[in-house]
Amino acid sequence: MLWTIFVVLLVLWLLGFIGFHVLGAYIHILLLIALVVLILQLVGGRRTAV
């Protein structure tokens, strides 16, 4: 699920970077949030639910 969100935000960021300069800042912020969550997920590792 995390990877899906990351890919969607990456695509939206690229579209915003190319075409929509007004929405570009918001998409950059969302991409940065997604990157932080991804890094935290990778550093934390997989935890099994009990």
N, CA, C, O and CB atoms as a CASP TS submission, in Angstrom:
PFRMAT TS
TARGET T0000
AUTHOR 0000-0000-0000
METHOD Language model
MODEL 1
PARENT N/A
ATOM      1  N   MET     1       0.823  -1.185   0.000  1.00  0.00           N
ATOM      2  CA  MET     1       0.000   0.000   0.000  1.00  0.00           C
ATOM      3  C   MET     1       0.874   1.259   0.000  1.00  0.00           C
ATOM      4  O   MET     1       0.592   2.223  -0.711  1.00  0.00           O
ATOM      5  CB  MET     1      -0.940  -0.008   1.207  1.00  0.00           C
ATOM      6  N   LEU     2       1.931   1.232   0.803  1.00  0.00           N
ATOM      7  CA  LEU     2       2.830   2.373   0.871  1.00  0.00           C
ATOM      8  C   LEU     2       3.494   2.626  -0.479  1.00  0.00           C
ATOM      9  O   LEU     2       3.646   3.774  -0.898  1.00  0.00           O
ATOM     10  CB  LEU     2       3.890   2.151   1.949  1.00  0.00           C
ATOM     11  N   TRP     3       3.885   1.561  -1.150  1.00  0.00           N
ATOM     12  CA  TRP     3       4.528   1.711  -2.465  1.00  0.00           C
ATOM     13  C   TRP     3       3.549   2.276  -3.480  1.00  0.00           C
ATOM     14  O   TRP     3       3.944   3.062  -4.341  1.00  0.00           O
ATOM     15  CB  TRP     3       5.078   0.360  -2.960  1.00  0.00           C
ATOM     16  N   THR     4       2.292   1.896  -3.399  1.00  0.00           N
ATOM     17  CA  THR     4       1.280   2.417  -4.321  1.00  0.00           C
ATOM     18  C   THR     4       1.102   3.918  -4.125  1.00  0.00           C
ATOM     19  O   THR     4       1.038   4.674  -5.094  1.00  0.00           O
ATOM     20  CB  THR     4      -0.064   1.690  -4.120  1.00  0.00           C
ATOM     21  N   ILE     5       1.022   4.341  -2.876  1.00  0.00           N
ATOM     22  CA  ILE     5       0.898   5.773  -2.586  1.00  0.00           C
ATOM     23  C   ILE     5       2.127   6.519  -3.080  1.00  0.00           C
ATOM     24  O   ILE     5       2.011   7.607  -3.645  1.00  0.00           O
ATOM     25  CB  ILE     5       0.701   6.012  -1.075  1.00  0.00           C
ATOM     26  N   PHE     6       3.299   5.942  -2.871  1.00  0.00           N
ATOM     27  CA  PHE     6       4.543   6.560  -3.317  1.00  0.00           C
ATOM     28  C   PHE     6       4.565   6.740  -4.825  1.00  0.00           C
ATOM     29  O   PHE     6       4.937   7.807  -5.314  1.00  0.00           O
ATOM     30  CB  PHE     6       5.734   5.725  -2.877  1.00  0.00           C
ATOM     31  N   VAL     7       4.173   5.711  -5.570  1.00  0.00           N
ATOM     32  CA  VAL     7       4.168   5.785  -7.030  1.00  0.00           C
ATOM     33  C   VAL     7       3.146   6.808  -7.521  1.00  0.00           C
ATOM     34  O   VAL     7       3.435   7.586  -8.430  1.00  0.00           O
ATOM     35  CB  VAL     7       3.869   4.406  -7.635  1.00  0.00           C
ATOM     36  N   VAL     8       1.964   6.812  -6.932  1.00  0.00           N
ATOM     37  CA  VAL     8       0.933   7.771  -7.339  1.00  0.00           C
ATOM     38  C   VAL     8       1.416   9.198  -7.093  1.00  0.00           C
ATOM     39  O   VAL     8       1.263  10.057  -7.961  1.00  0.00           O
ATOM     40  CB  VAL     8      -0.388   7.512  -6.575  1.00  0.00           C
ATOM     41  N   LEU     9       1.993   9.459  -5.929  1.00  0.00           N
ATOM     42  CA  LEU     9       2.494  10.797  -5.635  1.00  0.00           C
ATOM     43  C   LEU     9       3.654  11.178  -6.549  1.00  0.00           C
ATOM     44  O   LEU     9       3.792  12.340  -6.930  1.00  0.00           O
ATOM     45  CB  LEU     9       2.929  10.887  -4.181  1.00  0.00           C
ATOM     46  N   LEU    10       4.480  10.209  -6.897  1.00  0.00           N
ATOM     47  CA  LEU    10       5.583  10.483  -7.813  1.00  0.00           C
ATOM     48  C   LEU    10       5.066  10.880  -9.187  1.00  0.00           C
ATOM     49  O   LEU    10       5.574  11.823  -9.793  1.00  0.00           O
ATOM     50  CB  LEU    10       6.497   9.266  -7.929  1.00  0.00           C
ATOM     51  N   VAL    11       4.063  10.172  -9.681  1.00  0.00           N
ATOM     52  CA  VAL    11       3.470  10.504 -10.985  1.00  0.00           C
ATOM     53  C   VAL    11       2.806  11.873 -10.939  1.00  0.00           C
ATOM     54  O   VAL    11       2.967  12.673 -11.861  1.00  0.00           O
ATOM     55  CB  VAL    11       2.444   9.432 -11.406  1.00  0.00           C
ATOM     56  N   LEU    12       2.056  12.147  -9.866  1.00  0.00           N
ATOM     57  CA  LEU    12       1.419  13.455  -9.730  1.00  0.00           C
ATOM     58  C   LEU    12       2.458  14.569  -9.643  1.00  0.00           C
ATOM     59  O   LEU    12       2.260  15.656 -10.187  1.00  0.00           O
ATOM     60  CB  LEU    12       0.517  13.481  -8.493  1.00  0.00           C
ATOM     61  N   TRP    13       3.563  14.294  -8.960  1.00  0.00           N
ATOM     62  CA  TRP    13       4.623  15.291  -8.854  1.00  0.00           C
ATOM     63  C   TRP    13       5.225  15.584 -10.226  1.00  0.00           C
ATOM     64  O   TRP    13       5.468  16.741 -10.569  1.00  0.00           O
ATOM     65  CB  TRP    13       5.715  14.814  -7.884  1.00  0.00           C
ATOM     66  N   LEU    14       5.464  14.531 -11.007  1.00  0.00           N
ATOM     67  CA  LEU    14       6.017  14.734 -12.348  1.00  0.00           C
ATOM     68  C   LEU    14       5.050  15.511 -13.233  1.00  0.00           C
ATOM     69  O   LEU    14       5.474  16.387 -13.986  1.00  0.00           O
ATOM     70  CB  LEU    14       6.352  13.388 -12.996  1.00  0.00           C
ATOM     71  N   LEU    15       3.758  15.204 -13.155  1.00  0.00           N
ATOM     72  CA  LEU    15       2.765  15.952 -13.929  1.00  0.00           C
ATOM     73  C   LEU    15       2.729  17.415 -13.496  1.00  0.00           C
ATOM     74  O   LEU    15       2.655  18.315 -14.332  1.00  0.00           O
ATOM     75  CB  LEU    15       1.372  15.319 -13.773  1.00  0.00           C
ATOM     76  N   GLY    16       2.780  17.642 -12.210  1.00  0.00           N
ATOM     77  CA  GLY    16       2.784  19.002 -11.705  1.00  0.00           C
ATOM     78  C   GLY    16       4.053  19.754 -12.074  1.00  0.00           C
ATOM     79  O   GLY    16       4.021  20.955 -12.342  1.00  0.00           O
ATOM     80  N   PHE    17       5.158  19.043 -12.086  1.00  0.00           N
ATOM     81  CA  PHE    17       6.437  19.664 -12.427  1.00  0.00           C
ATOM     82  C   PHE    17       6.462  20.072 -13.889  1.00  0.00           C
ATOM     83  O   PHE    17       7.049  21.095 -14.243  1.00  0.00           O
ATOM     84  CB  PHE    17       7.598  18.712 -12.126  1.00  0.00           C
ATOM     85  N   ILE    18       5.827  19.277 -14.738  1.00  0.00           N
ATOM     86  CA  ILE    18       5.826  19.542 -16.180  1.00  0.00           C
ATOM     87  C   ILE    18       4.754  20.560 -16.557  1.00  0.00           C
ATOM     88  O   ILE    18       5.032  21.506 -17.294  1.00  0.00           O
ATOM     89  CB  ILE    18       5.608  18.242 -16.960  1.00  0.00           C
ATOM     90  N   GLY    19       3.527  20.375 -16.057  1.00  0.00           N
ATOM     91  CA  GLY    19       2.429  21.172 -16.575  1.00  0.00           C
ATOM     92  C   GLY    19       1.782  22.166 -15.648  1.00  0.00           C
ATOM     93  O   GLY    19       1.449  23.271 -16.074  1.00  0.00           O
ATOM     94  N   PHE    20       1.594  21.816 -14.409  1.00  0.00           N
ATOM     95  CA  PHE    20       0.797  22.650 -13.520  1.00  0.00           C
ATOM     96  C   PHE    20       1.693  23.289 -12.468  1.00  0.00           C
ATOM     97  O   PHE    20       1.962  22.695 -11.425  1.00  0.00           O
ATOM     98  CB  PHE    20      -0.320  21.825 -12.852  1.00  0.00           C
ATOM     99  N   HIS    21       2.151  24.500 -12.750  1.00  0.00           N
ATOM    100  CA  HIS    21       3.073  25.154 -11.836  1.00  0.00           C
ATOM    101  C   HIS    21       2.371  25.618 -10.559  1.00  0.00           C
ATOM    102  O   HIS    21       3.010  25.735  -9.513  1.00  0.00           O
ATOM    103  CB  HIS    21       3.737  26.335 -12.524  1.00  0.00           C
ATOM    104  N   VAL    22       1.082  25.879 -10.632  1.00  0.00           N
ATOM    105  CA  VAL    22       0.348  26.323  -9.447  1.00  0.00           C
ATOM    106  C   VAL    22       0.222  25.184  -8.449  1.00  0.00           C
ATOM    107  O   VAL    22       0.391  25.393  -7.247  1.00  0.00           O
ATOM    108  CB  VAL    22      -1.045  26.851  -9.833  1.00  0.00           C
ATOM    109  N   LEU    23      -0.074  23.983  -8.930  1.00  0.00           N
ATOM    110  CA  LEU    23      -0.232  22.834  -8.041  1.00  0.00           C
ATOM    111  C   LEU    23       1.096  22.182  -7.706  1.00  0.00           C
ATOM    112  O   LEU    23       1.157  21.300  -6.849  1.00  0.00           O
ATOM    113  CB  LEU    23      -1.152  21.815  -8.667  1.00  0.00           C
ATOM    114  N   GLY    24       2.153  22.606  -8.369  1.00  0.00           N
ATOM    115  CA  GLY    24       3.462  21.984  -8.178  1.00  0.00           C
ATOM    116  C   GLY    24       3.938  22.022  -6.746  1.00  0.00           C
ATOM    117  O   GLY    24       4.497  21.041  -6.256  1.00  0.00           O
ATOM    118  N   ALA    25       3.728  23.140  -6.058  1.00  0.00           N
ATOM    119  CA  ALA    25       4.195  23.264  -4.676  1.00  0.00           C
ATOM    120  C   ALA    25       3.483  22.265  -3.767  1.00  0.00           C
ATOM    121  O   ALA    25       4.116  21.646  -2.912  1.00  0.00           O
ATOM    122  CB  ALA    25       3.976  24.693  -4.163  1.00  0.00           C
ATOM    123  N   TYR    26       2.185  22.107  -3.944  1.00  0.00           N
ATOM    124  CA  TYR    26       1.437  21.161  -3.115  1.00  0.00           C
ATOM    125  C   TYR    26       1.879  19.726  -3.390  1.00  0.00           C
ATOM    126  O   TYR    26       1.995  18.915  -2.471  1.00  0.00           O
ATOM    127  CB  TYR    26      -0.072  21.306  -3.365  1.00  0.00           C
ATOM    128  N   ILE    27       2.119  19.428  -4.641  1.00  0.00           N
ATOM    129  CA  ILE    27       2.548  18.076  -4.998  1.00  0.00           C
ATOM    130  C   ILE    27       3.955  17.814  -4.460  1.00  0.00           C
ATOM    131  O   ILE    27       4.255  16.694  -4.046  1.00  0.00           O
ATOM    132  CB  ILE    27       2.510  17.876  -6.535  1.00  0.00           C
ATOM    133  N   HIS    28       4.821  18.830  -4.460  1.00  0.00           N
ATOM    134  CA  HIS    28       6.148  18.674  -3.881  1.00  0.00           C
ATOM    135  C   HIS    28       6.047  18.358  -2.388  1.00  0.00           C
ATOM    136  O   HIS    28       6.766  17.501  -1.873  1.00  0.00           O
ATOM    137  CB  HIS    28       6.985  19.945  -4.105  1.00  0.00           C
ATOM    138  N   ILE    29       5.151  19.057  -1.708  1.00  0.00           N
ATOM    139  CA  ILE    29       4.967  18.811  -0.277  1.00  0.00           C
ATOM    140  C   ILE    29       4.472  17.387  -0.036  1.00  0.00           C
ATOM    141  O   ILE    29       4.957  16.707   0.869  1.00  0.00           O
ATOM    142  CB  ILE    29       3.977  19.827   0.322  1.00  0.00           C
ATOM    143  N   LEU    30       3.507  16.932  -0.841  1.00  0.00           N
ATOM    144  CA  LEU    30       3.002  15.571  -0.698  1.00  0.00           C
ATOM    145  C   LEU    30       4.085  14.541  -0.991  1.00  0.00           C
ATOM    146  O   LEU    30       4.156  13.503  -0.332  1.00  0.00           O
ATOM    147  CB  LEU    30       1.812  15.350  -1.621  1.00  0.00           C
ATOM    148  N   LEU    31       4.929  14.829  -1.979  1.00  0.00           N
ATOM    149  CA  LEU    31       6.010  13.906  -2.302  1.00  0.00           C
ATOM    150  C   LEU    31       7.015  13.835  -1.158  1.00  0.00           C
ATOM    151  O   LEU    31       7.496  12.753  -0.823  1.00  0.00           O
ATOM    152  CB  LEU    31       6.710  14.330  -3.600  1.00  0.00           C
ATOM    153  N   LEU    32       7.330  14.957  -0.568  1.00  0.00           N
ATOM    154  CA  LEU    32       8.252  14.951   0.563  1.00  0.00           C
ATOM    155  C   LEU    32       7.682  14.179   1.744  1.00  0.00           C
ATOM    156  O   LEU    32       8.410  13.457   2.425  1.00  0.00           O
ATOM    157  CB  LEU    32       8.580  16.377   0.985  1.00  0.00           C
ATOM    158  N   ILE    33       6.380  14.325   1.990  1.00  0.00           N
ATOM    159  CA  ILE    33       5.742  13.557   3.062  1.00  0.00           C
ATOM    160  C   ILE    33       5.819  12.059   2.761  1.00  0.00           C
ATOM    161  O   ILE    33       6.107  11.251   3.644  1.00  0.00           O
ATOM    162  CB  ILE    33       4.267  13.993   3.242  1.00  0.00           C
ATOM    163  N   ALA    34       5.557  11.702   1.495  1.00  0.00           N
ATOM    164  CA  ALA    34       5.625  10.295   1.100  1.00  0.00           C
ATOM    165  C   ALA    34       7.043   9.751   1.263  1.00  0.00           C
ATOM    166  O   ALA    34       7.218   8.612   1.695  1.00  0.00           O
ATOM    167  CB  ALA    34       5.155  10.122  -0.354  1.00  0.00           C
ATOM    168  N   LEU    35       8.052  10.545   0.925  1.00  0.00           N
ATOM    169  CA  LEU    35       9.434  10.102   1.084  1.00  0.00           C
ATOM    170  C   LEU    35       9.793   9.899   2.552  1.00  0.00           C
ATOM    171  O   LEU    35      10.482   8.938   2.894  1.00  0.00           O
ATOM    172  CB  LEU    35      10.385  11.110   0.452  1.00  0.00           C
ATOM    173  N   VAL    36       9.333  10.791   3.418  1.00  0.00           N
ATOM    174  CA  VAL    36       9.599  10.647   4.845  1.00  0.00           C
ATOM    175  C   VAL    36       8.953   9.378   5.383  1.00  0.00           C
ATOM    176  O   VAL    36       9.572   8.637   6.147  1.00  0.00           O
ATOM    177  CB  VAL    36       9.090  11.873   5.615  1.00  0.00           C
ATOM    178  N   VAL    37       7.712   9.127   4.985  1.00  0.00           N
ATOM    179  CA  VAL    37       7.015   7.917   5.432  1.00  0.00           C
ATOM    180  C   VAL    37       7.712   6.676   4.900  1.00  0.00           C
ATOM    181  O   VAL    37       7.856   5.688   5.620  1.00  0.00           O
ATOM    182  CB  VAL    37       5.543   7.935   4.978  1.00  0.00           C
ATOM    183  N   LEU    38       8.146   6.719   3.651  1.00  0.00           N
ATOM    184  CA  LEU    38       8.858   5.583   3.054  1.00  0.00           C
ATOM    185  C   LEU    38      10.154   5.305   3.794  1.00  0.00           C
ATOM    186  O   LEU    38      10.456   4.149   4.092  1.00  0.00           O
ATOM    187  CB  LEU    38       9.148   5.847   1.572  1.00  0.00           C
ATOM    188  N   ILE    39      10.919   6.332   4.094  1.00  0.00           N
ATOM    189  CA  ILE    39      12.179   6.152   4.811  1.00  0.00           C
ATOM    190  C   ILE    39      11.930   5.605   6.215  1.00  0.00           C
ATOM    191  O   ILE    39      12.645   4.714   6.673  1.00  0.00           O
ATOM    192  CB  ILE    39      12.947   7.481   4.886  1.00  0.00           C
ATOM    193  N   LEU    40      10.915   6.140   6.896  1.00  0.00           N
ATOM    194  CA  LEU    40      10.588   5.622   8.226  1.00  0.00           C
ATOM    195  C   LEU    40      10.168   4.158   8.166  1.00  0.00           C
ATOM    196  O   LEU    40      10.504   3.375   9.054  1.00  0.00           O
ATOM    197  CB  LEU    40       9.477   6.456   8.861  1.00  0.00           C
ATOM    198  N   GLN    41       9.445   3.796   7.135  1.00  0.00           N
ATOM    199  CA  GLN    41       8.995   2.410   6.969  1.00  0.00           C
ATOM    200  C   GLN    41      10.198   1.489   6.718  1.00  0.00           C
ATOM    201  O   GLN    41      10.274   0.393   7.273  1.00  0.00           O
ATOM    202  CB  GLN    41       7.975   2.302   5.796  1.00  0.00           C
ATOM    203  N   LEU    42      11.123   1.939   5.890  1.00  0.00           N
ATOM    204  CA  LEU    42      12.299   1.128   5.584  1.00  0.00           C
ATOM    205  C   LEU    42      13.222   1.000   6.793  1.00  0.00           C
ATOM    206  O   LEU    42      13.767  -0.074   7.046  1.00  0.00           O
ATOM    207  CB  LEU    42      13.063   1.731   4.407  1.00  0.00           C
ATOM    208  N   VAL    43      13.399   2.079   7.534  1.00  0.00           N
ATOM    209  CA  VAL    43      14.264   2.055   8.707  1.00  0.00           C
ATOM    210  C   VAL    43      13.644   1.212   9.821  1.00  0.00           C
ATOM    211  O   VAL    43      14.331   0.444  10.493  1.00  0.00           O
ATOM    212  CB  VAL    43      14.530   3.484   9.204  1.00  0.00           C
ATOM    213  N   GLY    44      12.336   1.371  10.000  1.00  0.00           N
ATOM    214  CA  GLY    44      11.653   0.631  11.060  1.00  0.00           C
ATOM    215  C   GLY    44      11.545  -0.852  10.769  1.00  0.00           C
ATOM    216  O   GLY    44      11.441  -1.663  11.689  1.00  0.00           O
ATOM    217  N   GLY    45      11.569  -1.205   9.508  1.00  0.00           N
ATOM    218  CA  GLY    45      11.434  -2.612   9.152  1.00  0.00           C
ATOM    219  C   GLY    45      10.002  -3.083   9.264  1.00  0.00           C
ATOM    220  O   GLY    45       9.117  -2.338   9.686  1.00  0.00           O
ATOM    221  N   ARG    46       9.787  -4.308   8.886  1.00  0.00           N
ATOM    222  CA  ARG    46       8.437  -4.874   8.961  1.00  0.00           C
ATOM    223  C   ARG    46       8.194  -5.416  10.347  1.00  0.00           C
ATOM    224  O   ARG    46       9.017  -6.139  10.908  1.00  0.00           O
ATOM    225  CB  ARG    46       8.235  -5.983   7.908  1.00  0.00           C
ATOM    226  N   ARG    47       7.049  -5.053  10.890  1.00  0.00           N
ATOM    227  CA  ARG    47       6.648  -5.556  12.199  1.00  0.00           C
ATOM    228  C   ARG    47       5.413  -6.423  12.000  1.00  0.00           C
ATOM    229  O   ARG    47       4.502  -6.062  11.254  1.00  0.00           O
ATOM    230  CB  ARG    47       6.367  -4.385  13.210  1.00  0.00           C
ATOM    231  N   THR    48       5.390  -7.541  12.656  1.00  0.00           N
ATOM    232  CA  THR    48       4.251  -8.433  12.528  1.00  0.00           C
ATOM    233  C   THR    48       3.186  -8.078  13.549  1.00  0.00           C
ATOM    234  O   THR    48       3.488  -7.753  14.697  1.00  0.00           O
ATOM    235  CB  THR    48       4.684  -9.890  12.692  1.00  0.00           C
ATOM    236  N   ALA    49       1.961  -8.144  13.122  1.00  0.00           N
ATOM    237  CA  ALA    49       0.845  -7.876  14.039  1.00  0.00           C
ATOM    238  C   ALA    49       0.604  -9.081  14.900  1.00  0.00           C
ATOM    239  O   ALA    49       0.673 -10.214  14.424  1.00  0.00           O
ATOM    240  CB  ALA    49      -0.436  -7.503  13.274  1.00  0.00           C
ATOM    241  N   VAL    50       0.321  -8.851  16.164  1.00  0.00           N
ATOM    242  CA  VAL    50       0.106  -9.956  17.104  1.00  0.00           C
ATOM    243  C   VAL    50      -1.371 -10.143  17.331  1.00  0.00           C
ATOM    244  O   VAL    50      -1.772 -11.023  18.092  1.00  0.00           O
ATOM    245  CB  VAL    50       0.827  -9.702  18.444  1.00  0.00           C
TER
END
